Amino acid sequence: MPHGSDSRRQTADYIAEMAQELARIAAQHDFQVLQHLLQMAWEEARSIAHADTKRAEG
């Protein structure tokens, strides 16, 4: 994986994808607290990726 802001954004995107999938699985099995924590992780990772994208464009 490349270094720098592009790598950081790609990593945050990947974490967001994985957290979203895991949250979906947790919801299917009624793991409510785990689902909530994973959704928070998804939101944080998307926020990081979005901020890095705006920084790279700006």
C-alpha positions in Angstrom: 0.0 0.0 0.0 1.4 3.4 -0.9 2.5 5.9 1.8 1.0 9.3 2.4 -2.4 10.8 2.4 -3.7 8.6 -0.4 -2.7 5.6 1.7 -4.5 7.0 4.7 -7.7 7.6 2.7 -7.6 4.1 1.2 -7.0 2.6 4.6 -9.9 4.6 6.1 -12.1 3.5 3.2 -11.2 -0.1 3.7 -11.9 0.1 7.5 -15.3 1.7 6.7 -16.2 -1.1 4.3 -15.2 -3.8 6.8 -17.0 -2.1 9.7 -20.1 -1.7 7.7 -20.1 -5.4 6.7 -19.4 -6.5 10.3 -22.2 -4.2 11.6 -24.6 -5.9 9.1 -23.6 -9.3 10.4 -23.9 -8.2 14.0 -27.4 -6.9 13.3 -28.4 -10.2 11.7 -27.5 -11.9 15.0 -29.1 -9.3 17.2 -25.8 -8.1 18.7 -27.1 -4.7 19.3 -24.1 -3.2 21.3 -21.6 -4.6 18.8 -23.6 -3.3 15.9 -23.7 0.2 17.4 -19.9 0.2 18.1 -19.2 -1.0 14.5 -21.5 1.7 13.1 -19.6 4.3 15.1 -16.3 2.9 13.7 -17.8 3.1 10.2 -18.8 6.7 10.7 -15.4 7.6 12.0 -13.6 5.9 9.2 -15.8 7.6 6.6 -15.2 10.9 8.3 -11.4 10.4 8.1 -11.6 9.4 4.4 -13.8 12.3 3.5 -11.6 14.8 5.4 -8.5 13.4 3.6 -10.2 13.6 0.2 -11.1 17.3 0.8 -7.6 18.0 2.0 -6.1 16.4 -1.1 -8.5 18.4 -3.4 -8.0 21.7 -1.6 
